[in-house]
């Protein structure tokens, strides 16, 4: 079936923003010791911090398709909480956004085409969602395939941002192979509800997409907050198509670049430029890149240029890329350097090392080698101090989920996969956790705001959800 019936936008004076008005930006910090000895140094570290800054003049409209599991296992509280989460989502989408709702059980069905969000369409979509009933099995691939077709067949594409949010609470049918379906052109945010879903399937779908994330929602009452966290990013993209190129200078050699999951292109190791492709950054979202180099011996005190970096990105869906000026990293070489390693560099090294240990533990637990898995977690915790509270909380929670193979299979694997993706992507997501606040990492200010609003909405459906402009004003005041 071809879906050419997406609703064209009804323009309202004062609410539309032209692409030329969108002026997202990026801010870069360089963090490193400014001094190094004159003798050869086998490992010198520089931390680059890239932060997105959203446009003050508005944003692109979003074309969102929600893909909702309505199989028999969703009956009762699960489908009720899904309807509440959808109600909150409808309130946060704005006049320039469009929403289509797809459901799936044994087959997929489209509740509505891409409709512009207005008061009438909000009520129409809410009524359709409220009428859903849970029955039959779980053909995840059918729902995902329909969502991709809806976005691919749109008649209005220019100046639009597209995404999919997929919710499921169960194992997919035998004939369904959703992880194998090509869906890498848009971000897909996947949500595993309760404890009976296939975490690896939802993890793989999100990871193969363009910037999506997997969320493990073990408590159904947290679904609205999980939706809100993803929405806070999706509705506040600052820049897109971000690439960073690092070029060593003179006889300095790059030995390693730590940038998580993001693709690195290196022509030849050590001597040549390294280009990292990040994709999008949300407003006030941060990516950190740890660069390690060798420094050759020098015979006299000097100020040396050790590497240069530059970056490119696009704003507001424009094809033209903005290019930064080339910046240089300088180090003073002398025979009596006094500065210790920078604390922020040490903290990032700890995070990377701890994330690697947690991944090793997850891989061991997947092979049912729980004792080895727990040893990885204990060895990681030994190297942390009290100031590393979030990492310690994450390790403790994962260790708790590995008390037995059954506990790990039911709760731990989903937590480990969501945590793993969050660290590798340096992007926030929702975890299965006894205390989500303690293990939370990478949240932007807007994400924290949206989560607070979702919690308020969950307790009071008459709660007046703040508008986009009110959200923006609050962030501007506080941050």
Secondary structure, 3 states (H helix, E strand, C coil): CCCCCCCCCCCCCCCCCCHHHCCCEEEEEEEECCEEECCCEEEEEEEEEEEEECCCCCCCEEEEEEEEECCHHHCCHHHHHHHHHHHHHHHHCCCCCEEEEEEECCCEEEEEEEEECCHHHHHHHHHHHHCCCCCCCCCHHHHHHHHHHHHHCCCCCCCEEEEEEEEECCCCCCCCCHHHCCCCCCEEEEEEECCCCCHHHHHHHHHHCCCCCEEEECCHHHHHHHHHHHHHHHCCEEEEEEEEEEEECCCCEEEEEECCCCEEEECCCECCCEEEEEEEEECCCEEEEEEEEEECCCCCCEEEEEEEEEEEEECCCCCCCEECCCEEEEEEEECCCCCCCCHHHHHHHHHHHHHHHHHHHHHHHHCCCHHHHHHHHHHHHHCCCCCCHHHHHHHHHHHHHCCCHHHHHHHHHHHHHHHHHHHHHCCCCCCCCCCHHHHCCCCCHHHHHHHHHHHHHHHCCCCCCCCHHHHHHHHHHHC
